[in-house]
């Protein structure tokens, strides 16, 4: 072991004293890594759009178009239009077909597509029974590059897809254009989904009108002030009756009168709210009259406190009547913010009554206690007025306009229903007569309102029956299928018919790019190349070493191999780090990747060193031959199954196969024990190398001596 180290140390000393030798060794360490990096980068993504988009393919059309039942179309132009949006190839659209073909011949384009002049007419020739297949001529220049034609050949599939899609889309458009009237609404109002939507909207509006009628019936029962307004409206009865015939002929006039009535009723609700504000002012005045002004406060009798509390209760009852009005209550159910305002008013009333009770009790205590409670009551009155004013503003600004808009919607819906379902004149006149009575509803009382409600409910029943009939039509299977087909986008239909099946691709051990996929092959190849260059430059024979009198064969073998081993590991370290950090290949297990490549370098340098040590020049030649065979037959580029059977047999005996597979396991992901199996296989080659170097080399020494003497006699070979 000591002699082995002495040989290595002696080699290192001689190397360090020779500048040229140092430069050569540095070159030996770097050159293999450059080989690997440049090849990986050149293969990074050759089939991606950024790469194939630089390959020029010409497209020319001579298509004259065709006519199908009055529908003119030109599939050639459709193909050109669709290819203009496709960036997978650098499409060049020439003016003439001759220009496209000549460009392929000259090498300007890698290939070209020429669409025949009768392409569109041939495409629909099956309709007449005399089928003529449409033609697209494809020209490619295979002389320019060996791989480019394989890449550009995919344009044939691309164009075929575009043609199929364009053809089916054209036919679908023609069929759907004839049937458009079924799914569109014209001036006459066809039976479509739009009609059903309008009828359903009318049904909602009628429901709203019934709710409104219920609310005003409630107003008559609960609000005295509303009756005063009714008396004012009744004064117009004579004038309204004079125009009864005109109102009967115009549903619009009737609904306008209804809107006027709603406005009057809404004003009375507003008047009630304002009256409550006045009552609060009265409460405030009464409270002040009960209390003395000045530095001291007189006692408040129990009767006065009770009187004030009763007044607050009456005011709160008046507010409850307004709040419980059905129209306002219905609105609050759908608008929590308005309900919160009403709740705030009620809470203010409750707080006011509580503080009035405390005020009566405070009069029995000190003047200071009375003053404090007195100010609280004053604040309560102010707060109640503020909350009540907010409620009044909300009614005027939000609820009242919405009620008015609802009646306007009813008006418009009545007119639409008259057009859509063509109600008889008698029915419309009946509705108009009912609506005509709205201005008189306060005079006639809630009997007329209930009659109006019954008539509208009857109308709604008939409307719901019509809606049900239309919905039953939608549930018909044939009708549903027809409507779906008509409403479908022709492009969607064409896409489905031309390609009805989609294939979902799920990558197992996905690799990000082609460069990462090729990295195992080029890294392994660079390690072999580095070892070949090393044995070609560095001698394997050991000359006399200072301090060593006699060397055994194994000492000489391992002593010089240590130098090969160290340089090989340096080459591997530079190559692997550059691939991971500079080229940035995908690698799921970088540490295992380096370990596999380090073992690969050990096996390759030892094998080639042993061959050269045993057979000298013949061993060097054998190392080169092995490299050539493995480059072609190791499965590093093409699948081993597509190679000749000779290579398929040799594949299992080549060290490249196991090194590349171990690297692939690290790059994309390890399966089971595959990684360990590959490393064990490399150990076999290490054993073979040791056998050649330590055993086979001994009897080969005499043969090598005879070969060397023979070369020297030629005066041509060293």
Secondary structure, DSSP 8 states (H G I E B T S, - for coil): -HHHHHHHHHHHHHHHT-HHHHHHHHHHHHHHHHHHHHHHHHTSSTTSHHHHTTSEEEEEE----EEETTEEE-HHHHHHHHHTT--SSEEEE-SSHHHHHHHHHHTSSSEEEEE-TTHHHHHTGGGGT------EEEEE-TTS-TTHHHHHTHHHHHHHHHHHHHHHHHHHHHHHHHTHHHHS--TT--SSHHHHHHHHHHHHHHHHHHHHHHHHHHHHHH-HHHHHHHHHHHTTHHHHHHTHHHHHH-HHHHHHHHHHHHHHHHHHHHHHHHHHHHHHHHHHHHHHHHS--SSS-----HHHHHHHHHHHHHHHHHHHHHHT-HHHHHHHHH-HHHHHHHHHHHHHHHHHHHHHHHHHHHTTS-HHHHHHHHHHHHHHHHHHHHHHHHHHHHIIIIIHHHHHHHHHHHHHHHHHHHHHT---HHHHHHHHHHHHTGGGHHHH-HHHHHHHHHHHHHHHHHHHHHHHHHHHHHT-HHHHHHHHHHHS-HHHHHHHHHT--------SS--S-HHHHHHHHHHHHHHHHHHHHHHHHS--S----TT-S---HHHHHHHHHHHHHHHHHHHHHHHHHIIIIIS----S-HHHHHHHHHHHHHHHHHHHHHHHHHHTHHHHHHHHHHHHHHHHHSSSSS-GGGS-HHHHHHHTT-HHHHHHHHHHHHHH---TTHHHHHHHHHHHHHHHHHHIIIIIHHHHHHHHHHHHHHHHHHTS--
